[in-house]
Amino acid sequence: MKLKTTMLQAALVTVLAWTMTACNNNSTSQNTAEETADSSTSVAASYPEEELGWKLGAQAYTFRLFSFEEALQKIKEAGLQHVEMYPGQDLTKGSSDKTGHQLSAEGRKKAKELLSENGITLNAYGVVDGKDEAEWRLIFEFAKEMGISVIVCEPKAEHLDILSKLCDEHNIKVAIHNHPDPSTYWDPTTVLRAIEGRSDKMGAAADVGHWERSGLNPVESLKKLEGKVYHMHFKDLNVANDKSAHDVHWGTGVIGMPQIIEELKRQNFKGMISAEYEHNWENNAGDVKTSVANFRKAL
């Protein structure tokens, strides 16, 4: 009888221990799920543009007085995860190696390391031009190797068919950029003529600030390019229709940031929006950070 009682007690202890373990495991799983949900919510709150399919980042030219390495650090500090590289920036401080399609194999490896260290993705490269088909091929091969999805350029008319062919060969987009009037592509209609009848991977890199400098309405210009806006350079200006206008914090100038955001939403735009802050060159990291915060609040 004593043996049976002892065995019964042992069984009860085992059942009790199993029950407690199961409860603890369920509690741990629930906590893990809650932590994951909290983390996802935090990421969404930090980068609300990602939910729209927008990659908010910076054109490294914003920090042209610094090296690419320093630019990445400033971009990260501004709360951004994406960068557009331009040709000719020092790779690291004091380096003779310059960013771009002429970058050495060692330099390309270093650039990838710097991007990884800062948690930043290289999405675009420009504004760039090629002197002939051979150089354009080098540009596309560089983009392919570096994981770049959009080449931002202002190509010569005689090179448009070359770009159309290379876009399809490499599955990389070309976005034609608009510098202010009287540059070739300052008006959206010129961009539309350039891409007509060519690869569907050819579109526009819309610089809303340069449109404003040229006396064009940014929202109306975006409407003309609907379905073909593959990339953006974002800036806000202190005055309209003035080539000497300078950058101000986004949402405080004349471009109409809320209306531009609504138009991009209406068009279901997907792609990178590059902050290009061309003012206060020596100390504009804070300006970019404030602009990004203003942009995210407006979403």
C-alpha positions as CSV (number, residue, x, y, z in Angstrom):
1,M,0.0,0.0,0.0
2,K,2.8,2.4,0.9
3,L,4.5,1.6,-2.4
4,K,1.3,2.4,-4.4
5,T,1.0,5.7,-2.5
6,T,4.5,6.6,-3.2
7,M,4.1,5.8,-6.9
8,L,0.9,7.9,-7.0
9,Q,2.6,10.9,-5.4
10,A,5.5,10.6,-7.9
11,A,3.0,10.6,-10.8
12,L,1.3,13.6,-9.5
13,V,4.6,15.5,-9.1
14,T,5.5,14.6,-12.7
15,V,2.1,15.8,-14.0
16,L,2.4,19.0,-12.0
17,A,6.0,19.7,-13.3
18,W,4.8,19.0,-16.9
19,T,1.9,21.4,-16.5
20,M,4.2,24.2,-15.1
21,T,6.7,23.7,-17.9
22,A,3.9,23.9,-20.6
23,C,2.6,27.0,-19.0
24,N,6.0,28.6,-19.0
25,N,6.6,27.6,-22.6
26,N,3.3,29.1,-23.6
27,S,4.1,32.2,-21.7
28,T,7.5,32.4,-23.4
29,S,6.0,31.9,-26.8
30,Q,3.4,34.6,-26.1
31,N,6.1,37.0,-24.9
32,T,8.3,36.3,-28.0
33,A,5.3,36.9,-30.3
34,E,4.5,40.2,-28.4
35,E,8.2,41.3,-28.7
36,T,8.2,40.5,-32.4
37,A,5.0,42.5,-32.9
38,D,6.4,45.4,-30.9
39,S,9.6,45.3,-33.0
40,S,7.6,45.4,-36.2
41,T,5.5,48.2,-35.0
42,S,8.6,50.1,-34.0
43,V,10.2,49.6,-37.4
44,A,6.9,50.8,-39.1
45,A,6.8,53.8,-36.9
46,S,10.5,54.6,-37.6
47,Y,10.2,54.2,-41.4
48,P,6.5,54.8,-42.3
49,E,7.5,55.5,-46.0
50,E,8.4,51.8,-46.3
51,E,4.8,50.8,-46.1
52,L,4.2,52.9,-49.2
53,G,7.0,51.2,-51.1
54,W,9.2,54.3,-50.8
55,K,12.9,54.1,-50.0
56,L,13.8,57.3,-48.3
57,G,17.5,58.0,-48.4
58,A,20.1,60.6,-49.5
59,Q,22.1,61.5,-52.5
60,A,25.7,61.3,-51.3
61,Y,26.3,64.6,-53.1
62,T,24.5,66.3,-50.2
63,F,27.7,65.6,-48.2
64,R,30.2,66.2,-51.1
65,L,32.6,68.0,-48.8
66,F,33.1,64.7,-47.0
67,S,34.1,61.2,-48.0
68,F,31.7,58.5,-48.9
69,E,32.4,56.8,-45.6
70,E,31.6,60.0,-43.7
71,A,28.5,60.6,-45.9
72,L,27.2,57.1,-44.9
73,Q,27.6,58.0,-41.2
74,K,25.7,61.2,-41.7
75,I,23.0,59.5,-43.6
76,K,22.6,56.9,-40.8
77,E,22.5,59.7,-38.2
78,A,19.7,61.3,-40.2
79,G,17.6,58.2,-39.7
80,L,17.9,56.9,-43.3
81,Q,18.8,53.5,-44.7
82,H,19.4,54.2,-48.4
83,V,22.0,56.0,-50.5
84,E,22.5,57.2,-54.0
85,M,26.1,57.2,-55.0
86,Y,27.6,59.8,-57.3
87,P,30.8,59.6,-59.3
88,G,34.0,61.3,-57.9
89,Q,33.6,61.3,-54.1
90,D,36.6,60.3,-52.0
91,L,35.8,56.7,-50.9
92,T,37.4,57.3,-47.4
93,K,39.0,60.4,-46.0
94,G,42.2,61.2,-47.8
95,S,41.7,58.3,-50.2
96,S,42.8,58.5,-53.8
97,D,40.0,56.0,-54.7
98,K,36.9,57.8,-55.9
99,T,33.3,56.5,-56.0
100,G,31.8,55.5,-59.3
101,H,32.1,53.1,-62.1
102,Q,35.9,53.6,-62.3
103,L,36.2,52.3,-58.7
104,S,38.9,49.7,-58.3
105,A,38.1,46.1,-57.3
106,E,39.5,46.8,-53.9
107,G,37.5,50.0,-53.7
108,R,34.3,48.2,-54.6
109,K,34.9,45.7,-51.8
110,K,35.6,48.5,-49.4
111,A,32.4,50.4,-50.4
112,K,30.4,47.2,-49.8
113,E,32.0,46.9,-46.4
114,L,31.1,50.5,-45.5
115,L,27.5,50.1,-46.6
116,S,27.2,46.9,-44.5
117,E,28.8,48.5,-41.4
118,N,26.3,51.4,-41.6
119,G,23.2,49.3,-42.4
120,I,22.7,51.3,-45.6
121,T,21.6,50.0,-49.0
122,L,23.0,51.4,-52.3
123,N,20.0,51.8,-54.5
124,A,21.0,54.3,-57.2
125,Y,24.0,55.8,-59.0
126,G,24.1,59.2,-60.6
127,V,23.9,61.7,-62.1
128,V,26.2,60.0,-64.5
129,D,26.9,60.1,-68.3
130,G,28.9,57.9,-70.7
131,K,31.0,59.1,-73.6
132,D,30.2,56.0,-75.7
133,E,28.7,52.5,-75.6
134,A,31.8,51.0,-74.0
135,E,31.6,53.4,-71.1
136,W,27.9,52.9,-70.7
137,R,28.5,49.1,-70.5
138,L,31.0,49.8,-67.7
139,I,28.4,51.8,-65.9
140,F,25.8,49.1,-66.1
141,E,28.3,46.4,-65.1
142,F,29.3,48.5,-62.1
143,A,25.6,48.9,-61.2
144,K,25.0,45.1,-61.5
145,E,28.0,44.3,-59.3
146,M,27.1,46.8,-56.6
147,G,23.4,45.8,-56.5
148,I,22.2,49.2,-57.9
149,S,18.7,49.1,-59.3
150,V,18.5,52.6,-60.9
151,I,21.1,54.5,-62.9
152,V,20.3,58.3,-62.8
153,C,21.6,60.1,-65.9
154,E,21.2,62.9,-68.5
155,P,22.2,61.0,-71.6
156,K,23.0,62.4,-75.1
157,A,20.2,61.8,-77.6
158,E,22.4,59.5,-79.7
159,H,22.9,57.2,-76.7
160,L,19.2,56.6,-75.9
161,D,19.0,53.4,-78.0
162,I,22.1,52.1,-76.3
163,L,20.6,52.7,-72.9
164,S,17.4,51.0,-73.9
165,K,19.3,47.9,-75.0
166,L,21.5,47.8,-71.8
167,C,18.4,48.3,-69.5
168,D,16.9,45.1,-70.9
169,E,20.2,43.2,-71.0
170,H,21.0,43.9,-67.3
171,N,17.5,44.3,-65.9
172,I,18.4,47.7,-64.5
173,K,16.3,50.9,-64.7
174,V,17.5,54.2,-66.2
175,A,16.0,57.4,-64.7
176,I,16.5,60.6,-66.7
177,H,17.2,63.5,-64.4
178,N,16.2,67.1,-64.9
179,H,18.6,69.9,-64.1
180,P,17.1,73.4,-64.4
181,D,16.4,75.2,-67.6
182,P,18.2,75.4,-70.1
183,S,19.5,71.8,-69.5
184,T,18.3,69.2,-72.0
185,Y,15.7,67.5,-69.8
186,W,14.4,70.4,-67.7
187,D,10.9,69.9,-69.0
188,P,9.0,66.6,-68.4
189,T,7.9,66.6,-72.1
190,T,11.5,66.2,-73.2
191,V,11.9,63.2,-70.9
192,L,8.7,61.6,-72.3
193,R,10.0,62.1,-75.9
194,A,13.4,60.5,-74.9
195,I,11.8,57.3,-73.5
196,E,9.0,56.9,-76.1
197,G,9.2,53.6,-78.0
198,R,12.1,52.4,-75.9
199,S,12.6,50.0,-73.0
200,D,9.9,50.2,-70.3
201,K,12.8,50.3,-67.8
202,M,13.5,53.8,-69.0
203,G,11.8,56.6,-67.0
204,A,12.3,59.8,-65.0
205,A,14.4,60.8,-62.0
206,A,12.1,63.7,-60.9
207,D,13.9,66.6,-59.2
208,V,11.1,68.6,-57.7
209,G,13.3,71.4,-56.6
210,H,14.9,71.9,-60.1
211,W,11.4,72.0,-61.6
212,E,10.5,74.8,-59.1
213,R,13.7,76.7,-60.1
214,S,12.6,76.4,-63.7
215,G,9.2,77.9,-63.1
216,L,7.4,74.5,-63.4
217,N,4.8,73.2,-61.0
218,P,6.1,70.0,-59.3
219,V,2.7,68.3,-59.0
220,E,1.7,69.1,-62.6
221,S,5.1,67.8,-63.8
222,L,4.7,64.6,-61.9
223,K,1.3,64.1,-63.4
224,K,2.8,64.4,-66.9
225,L,5.2,61.6,-66.1
226,E,2.7,59.4,-64.4
227,G,3.8,55.7,-64.4
228,K,7.3,56.7,-65.5
229,V,8.7,58.2,-62.3
230,Y,11.3,55.7,-61.2
231,H,13.4,57.8,-58.8
232,M,13.3,61.2,-57.1
233,H,15.6,64.0,-55.9
234,F,13.8,65.8,-53.1
235,K,14.4,69.3,-52.0
236,D,12.4,72.3,-50.8
237,L,13.3,75.9,-51.7
238,N,13.0,79.3,-50.2
239,V,11.7,81.0,-53.4
240,A,10.0,79.9,-56.6
241,N,11.1,80.4,-60.2
242,D,14.6,81.5,-59.3
243,K,17.8,79.7,-60.3
244,S,19.5,81.1,-57.2
245,A,16.9,79.7,-54.8
246,H,18.5,77.7,-51.9
247,D,17.3,74.6,-49.9
248,V,15.3,75.0,-46.8
249,H,13.9,72.3,-44.4
250,W,11.3,70.3,-46.2
251,G,7.8,71.5,-45.7
252,T,8.8,75.1,-44.9
253,G,9.5,76.2,-48.5
254,V,7.6,76.8,-51.7
255,I,7.4,73.4,-53.5
256,G,4.2,72.2,-51.8
257,M,5.5,69.1,-50.0
258,P,2.0,67.8,-48.9
259,Q,0.6,68.0,-52.4
260,I,3.6,66.2,-53.8
261,I,3.3,63.4,-51.3
262,E,-0.4,63.0,-52.1
263,E,0.4,62.9,-55.9
264,L,3.0,60.2,-55.3
265,K,0.5,58.2,-53.3
266,R,-2.1,58.7,-56.0
267,Q,0.3,57.4,-58.7
268,N,1.3,54.5,-56.4
269,F,4.9,55.5,-56.8
270,K,7.4,52.8,-55.8
271,G,11.1,53.7,-55.5
272,M,13.8,55.7,-53.9
273,I,13.4,59.3,-52.8
274,S,16.9,60.9,-52.4
275,A,17.3,63.8,-50.1
276,E,19.6,66.3,-51.9
277,Y,20.2,69.2,-49.6
278,E,22.4,71.7,-51.5
279,H,22.9,74.4,-48.8
280,N,24.8,74.9,-45.6
281,W,27.3,72.4,-47.1
282,E,29.7,72.2,-44.2
283,N,27.0,71.4,-41.6
284,N,23.8,70.2,-43.3
285,A,23.4,66.8,-41.6
286,G,21.0,68.4,-39.1
287,D,19.0,70.0,-41.9
288,V,18.6,66.6,-43.6
289,K,17.5,65.0,-40.3
290,T,14.9,67.8,-39.7
291,S,13.7,67.5,-43.3
292,V,13.3,63.7,-43.0
293,A,11.3,64.1,-39.8
294,N,9.0,66.7,-41.4
295,F,8.5,64.4,-44.4
296,R,7.5,61.4,-42.2
297,K,5.1,63.5,-40.2
298,A,3.4,64.5,-43.4
299,L,2.7,60.9,-44.5
